[in-house]
Structures are given as C-alpha cells and as structure tokens.
Amino acid sequence: MLASLFAQATDWVAPTIDWHAIAPELVLVVGINIILLLDLSLADAKKWMLATLTGFVMLGALVPVVTLFVIGDDSRSMFGGRYVIDEYALVLKGFFLLVAYVVILMSQTELEEGSYYQGEFYVLMLCSVLGMVMMTSSRDLVSIFVALELLSIPAYMLAAWNKRNPKSNEAGMKYYLLGVFASAIMLYGMSLLFGATNSTLLTEIGATLVDGSLSGIEVVGVVFIISGFAFKISAVPFHTWAPDTYEGAPTPVTAFLSVASKAAGFVALVTIIYLAFPNASDVYQPFIWVLAALTMTVGNVLALRQTNIVRMLAYSSVSQGGFILMPLAFAGEANASGSALNAVVVYLLVYGFMNLGAFATVIAVSRKTRSGEISSFGGLFGYAPGMAVLVTVFFASLAGIPPLGGWFAKFNAFKAVLDAQNSWAYVLASIAAVNTVISAAYYMKVLRTVWMDEAPDGDTSPINTPSPIKAALGLTLVGTLVVGVYPQSVANFGDLEDLTGTTELVVGAG
C-alpha cells in the first residue's frame, strides 16, 4: 500500500498557477498576517494604526483587480476549471473590496471610542472579505462551500463583537446557530448532487442535470442547496435571524452583513444557477419565484411597523433581497437569461452604495442622539441640513426614485422579468410594482421626520462627524449619484458571456 501511495505521489504534477490572477487573494492573505503580528506588538494607544493599514490592504488588493481588468485577457482558469478569473469575477472582487474599505471607514471611530478589540476585528474582517473574493472565482461545489464558510464564520463573531451588550450576544448566537443549520442543509444538498452526478465541478453537474429526467435525489439536492443560500441572503421564510442580528450587532457590522455578506450569498447562488442548474429550471424557477414574491412582500409589510431605524433597514434589506431574487426566477428562460444575470449584478453594485450610505448616516446621527429610533431624526434639517440631504439621497435611492442609483437598479430588474414574456413574469412584476409603492411609504416616513418634525429633545447643536465617516459618506454619495445620472457606468457589468462563455444558456446533452 505504501509503495502504491509513493508511486502516485511521484507521478503528481504541480498545477499551473497564474500568480497575477490570484494576486488579490495573496495580498489579503499577507495583510491578514501583517495585521495579526502588529496587533501583538503595538501598544493600545497606537492600535488606531491598524484601521489605516487594513484600508491600505483593501486598496492594495484592488490594484491587481484593476490591472487584470485593464489587460482584458480571456478568462484565466486554474485547477481544472475550478477557479476562474474572468470579468464577472473581477467586477465582484472590486465590489467586495470597496464595500469592505467603506465599512472600515465606518468602523474606525466606533472601535476606538467603544474600547473594542481592534486588531482582531480587522483580522476577522479581512478573513471574511478573503472568502468573498474567493467566492467570485469558485466554480466547484467544494471551493464554493469553503469560501462561504470562510466569509461566514468571522461574520458570526463580528455580530457579537459588543460582548458587553446582551443584544449583541443574542445577535451573534442566533446568526451562528441558524447559519450552521443552513450550512448543514446546503452541504447535504451538495452531497446528494455529488452522489447523483459523480462530480463537484459545476459545469459537469450542469451537463448531467436535464429537465424532465431529474431523479428524486437530484431534485432534493437542488432544493436543499437553494434553501441553504436562501438563509445567507435572508430570503423569507429563512429571514428570521436578520432583524435581531442587525439590531444587536454593532452598526458598522450590520452594514457589512446587509451588503457584503448578502451579496456574497447572491454571487454563489447566481454562479450555481447558471453553471450547475441551467437545465434544472423546472425545479429552481418556481421555487425562486415564490421566494422572491414572499421576500419582497413580507419584508416590506414588516418594515412598515418598525420604529427603530436599524430594524427598519433590516427588513428593508430583506425586501431588497426579494427584488434581487426576482430576475433569477426567470434565469432559465432563453429571452431573459442574459438580462437576469445583468440585473442581479447591477442591483448588487447599486445596493452596496446606497445601503452603506444609509447606514453611514445612521451612525453619524446616532453619535449625537444616542438613539436608534426614527423619531430621533426629527429636526435634522434644522441643525444639520447637509446630513439631511444625505439621508434624503440614500433613502430616496432605496425607494427607487430617479435620478438616483436605485431607480436604475429597479428598472433593470423589472426589464429582466418582463423579457421572459410569460404570464408568471407579468404576475411577479405586478407584485414587485405594488411592493415598490409599499416600500416608498416607510422610506418617506424617515424623510418626513427629517424634514418636517422637530428635534424630540430640543437639542439643535450641530453634529460632529469624524473624518472617516465623512469619507464613507462621500464615497457612497458619489456612487449613488453617478449610477443614477449615468447608468452606462455599470450597465454592461454581468454579461452572460462573462460567466458561461456563451451568449445563450448552456444546454446539456441529455
């Protein structure tokens, strides 16, 4: 037996690695180790340097993403097609790195003033972002699951970072327990598909699964995998963890979970649907249709009842997830497959800017009011007109009001659904249209409080906004306005050919 193992080892050939292609991941790995070592040696008074260094690591990882994008070579494939760097992956890598950079800007002051452990926070943040960056290139069930757990496990700890707050402990515990349960369901579905198809490579699974000839095990595997990802994107009825976790976690962590973690779940789901399930549309399309309709409706209805702005944004995040899911319900339709992928990617990019901006305004205002209630925003226009304008921009964008970025994201999603040209598409578009009106009600409730109500405590002293939060507000404001005024800046991201290598759905041989 030992001789056999030795013979196999001597025949092993090292895989060819494109070091330029995986440079973003390598920069993050090096950055994690540097910050971890510095945290052990720096005095507490100098721990503020770690935030600055973490920001430079994010920007440093963005440099090879830009160079790869500028070079514009064909997709680079490694490890037998299991790890692919193409335009689709590069756009999303850049998105995750920018989101993480903005979250670091939002976190720096709160961590310094709240006596939190700073070094460990930034290390965990970098580990989670590394998982997200890996997720964009993963084209195999094993690598997708590893990337998903790499981004999720640090997030469980970040949710409970304010360990002196019982709500934060509750947030971390709920997120962890339900996250492990969802991962188990997803992994069981992956094991069923592996047993049925004898492969973990997404393209090989896609060639094996064919509508009309799916076995019971294959159907259950598809359903379980989508159910697991439904938790990650907080789709109804798998959303119950989101409101309590978002409210209890530190606000910058909540922003990170609502944008980056949710987007990573969508990236994995999109990759699996287009590469592994293109010929299983009879199974996943009705399932996602129901998830999208429930998610946007339940999220909006529950958001209407909220008086806490973070909890309202949590249900808003659930509802926005329904709008992002909506085009995927018709990803298997020939007329809509390309526009559905484009709509999801564009919506994620726009959602990142406007939702992070909304959370940044909440952080800035709550530093003065020491309250998360919507009523605490009363009189904001009177004593901080600039902040009132920023709140208006971000919340109006979330409502889909032109000429802000949110209108184009919603328009693109509706267009992708209507491209399917069938009765089910028209019904879902109608449900989404009604939900757009409902969502405007609670967003406008915040704006009415900002512009028309009086300050609840009579305190009209100006808001003192730290420089890092100002920088975060500036970046998110530019992104929200640019996409709304000039939609072409993101309109071409997420082309079907970038992900699948063809402009049409890949159809298995049967």
Protein Blocks (a to p, Z undefined) as FASTA:
>chain_A
ZZmmmmmmmmpccddddfklmmmmmmmmmmmmmmmmmmmmpcfklmmmmmmmmmmmmmmm
mmmmmmmmmnopacddeehhpaccdfklmmmmmmmmmmmmmmmmmmmmmmmmnopafklm
mmmmmmmmmmmmmmmmpccfklmmmmmmmmmmmmmmmmmmmmmbmklmmmmmmmmmmmmm
mmmmmmmmmmmmmmmnopabfklmmmmpcghiacfklmmmmmmmmmmmmmmnopafklmm
mmmmmmmpcfklmmmmmmmmmmmmmmmmmmmmmmmmmmmmmmmmmmmmmmmmmmmmmmmm
mmmmpcbfklmmmmmmmmmmmmmmmmmmmmmpmklmmmmmmmmmmmmmmmmmmmmmmmmm
mmmmmmmnopabfklmgoklmmmmmlmmmmmmmmmmmnopafbfklmmmmmmmmmmmmno
paklmmmmmmmmmmmmmmmmmmmmmmmmmmmmccfklpacdcdddfklmmmmmmmmmmmm
mmmmmmmlmmmgoiaklmnopabdcddeZZ
